[in-house]
């Protein structure tokens, strides 16, 4: 098996391809060794020093359901950073109206950007945006679509049934023992009564009490006679009175 490489130290001369037999000690020319050390040490340090190339919202994630106070984390530390702002908008709004949450004058890397109180807005779908303005006047955005759900209860997770395995049979196959469903009686309180009243099968008429104001027949006759006598006396009296006036 042969090891091939191109020698970069040859300058403007035609590029030569060298090959060596693969041995316990790998032969390498000084120029190639210098480039290898440079690629493994200097280049990663330069990339890390440059930071992220675009803003990032690390939390909340896309499609996440938010309730109450939510911590928004992300990165604004990119090259030529000038300022940054965190805002949100209704997902169904096509007018481009954004509501400011927080502004930043210094870049941050994977840190808390703001604490969002979602109870101050209604339930629904929203777009969360992190905008970084650069020194040349341009900007870069990072957006994530989320759902706020404070008034509507969260859906319950599906119920899972965990079967219990009984002892193994002689053949090695597990035997599932089904237990019968038992009903637990609910205690009820019964109040005993010392007297039992049977409901009547029919109504029995009740005799009325004697009327204390009862008029007898003889009393009626006596009253009629007294009334007739009084009338006769009145006629006689008025007759005598009229005769005396005429005379």
Secondary structure, DSSP 4 states (H G I P E B T S, - for coil): -EEEEE-GGGTTSPPPEEEEE--SS----HHHHHHHHHHHHHHHHHHHHH-BSS-EEEESPTT-EE-SEEEEEEE--BTTEEEEEEEEEETT--S---EEEEEESS--SSEEEEEEEGGGS-SEEEEEEEEEEETTS-EEEEEEEEEE-SSSPPPPPPP--------B-TTS-B-PPPPPP-PPPPP------S---PPPSS----PPPPPSS---HHHHHHHHHHHHHHHHHHHHHHHHHHHHHH-
